[in-house]
Amino acid sequence: MKTIKEQYKEIVCGWNEERTENVSNRCTEIADEFAIGFLLYLSDWHTKKRAKQLLEIYKKEKGL
């Protein structure tokens, strides 16, 4: 499975390498923020720090 960043890089390829990297990084940040927001919406957790930790664990386990 490709990482989110790799998928975004495919979408924006054709730009110069630095621009591609910057856009894919920002898109990844947006996706992470959305995932955290959704997690917080569904859960009783009220700390963003804990949600970020859980997201990182999930991404690591899934190889994302």
C-alpha beads as a LAMMPS data file, in Angstrom:
LAMMPS data file: protein, C-alpha beads

64 atoms
63 bonds

1 atom types
1 bond types

-500.0 500.0 xlo xhi
-500.0 500.0 ylo yhi
-500.0 500.0 zlo zhi

Masses

1 110.0

Atoms # bond

1 1 1 0.000 0.000 0.000
2 1 1 1.329 3.442 -0.937
3 1 1 1.608 6.125 1.702
4 1 1 -0.666 9.148 1.496
5 1 1 2.370 11.270 0.650
6 1 1 3.321 8.976 -2.250
7 1 1 -0.220 9.157 -3.595
8 1 1 -0.197 12.956 -3.434
9 1 1 3.191 13.060 -5.161
10 1 1 1.705 11.115 -8.072
11 1 1 -1.092 13.656 -8.385
12 1 1 1.203 16.676 -8.448
13 1 1 4.065 15.164 -10.457
14 1 1 5.226 17.285 -13.331
15 1 1 5.986 20.263 -11.126
16 1 1 9.533 20.819 -10.017
17 1 1 10.749 18.478 -7.288
18 1 1 10.717 21.075 -4.503
19 1 1 7.145 22.163 -5.308
20 1 1 6.007 18.537 -5.499
21 1 1 7.559 17.845 -2.099
22 1 1 6.008 20.955 -0.511
23 1 1 2.529 20.245 -1.887
24 1 1 2.593 16.563 -0.939
25 1 1 3.782 17.455 2.594
26 1 1 0.970 19.986 3.034
27 1 1 -1.628 17.570 1.650
28 1 1 -0.412 14.934 4.095
29 1 1 -0.754 17.416 6.966
30 1 1 -4.322 18.228 5.879
31 1 1 -5.218 14.533 5.673
32 1 1 -3.734 13.938 9.141
33 1 1 -5.664 16.881 10.577
34 1 1 -8.883 15.580 9.031
35 1 1 -8.274 12.073 10.394
36 1 1 -7.590 13.464 13.870
37 1 1 -10.719 15.598 13.727
38 1 1 -12.797 12.614 12.726
39 1 1 -11.249 10.505 15.475
40 1 1 -12.049 13.174 18.047
41 1 1 -15.590 13.440 16.705
42 1 1 -16.147 9.709 17.155
43 1 1 -14.410 9.312 20.458
44 1 1 -14.455 10.601 23.969
45 1 1 -10.809 11.646 23.795
46 1 1 -10.415 15.342 24.323
47 1 1 -6.709 15.776 23.829
48 1 1 -5.296 16.336 20.394
49 1 1 -1.902 15.073 21.551
50 1 1 -3.301 11.618 22.335
51 1 1 -5.144 11.523 19.008
52 1 1 -1.931 12.387 17.152
53 1 1 -0.088 9.620 18.982
54 1 1 -2.782 7.102 18.057
55 1 1 -2.701 8.225 14.416
56 1 1 1.075 7.800 14.264
57 1 1 0.801 4.308 15.780
58 1 1 -1.907 3.397 13.258
59 1 1 0.113 4.718 10.303
60 1 1 3.232 2.858 11.498
61 1 1 1.360 -0.428 11.911
62 1 1 -0.233 -0.064 8.463
63 1 1 3.047 0.982 6.828
64 1 1 1.652 4.346 5.758

Bonds

1 1 1 2
2 1 2 3
3 1 3 4
4 1 4 5
5 1 5 6
6 1 6 7
7 1 7 8
8 1 8 9
9 1 9 10
10 1 10 11
11 1 11 12
12 1 12 13
13 1 13 14
14 1 14 15
15 1 15 16
16 1 16 17
17 1 17 18
18 1 18 19
19 1 19 20
20 1 20 21
21 1 21 22
22 1 22 23
23 1 23 24
24 1 24 25
25 1 25 26
26 1 26 27
27 1 27 28
28 1 28 29
29 1 29 30
30 1 30 31
31 1 31 32
32 1 32 33
33 1 33 34
34 1 34 35
35 1 35 36
36 1 36 37
37 1 37 38
38 1 38 39
39 1 39 40
40 1 40 41
41 1 41 42
42 1 42 43
43 1 43 44
44 1 44 45
45 1 45 46
46 1 46 47
47 1 47 48
48 1 48 49
49 1 49 50
50 1 50 51
51 1 51 52
52 1 52 53
53 1 53 54
54 1 54 55
55 1 55 56
56 1 56 57
57 1 57 58
58 1 58 59
59 1 59 60
60 1 60 61
61 1 61 62
62 1 62 63
63 1 63 64
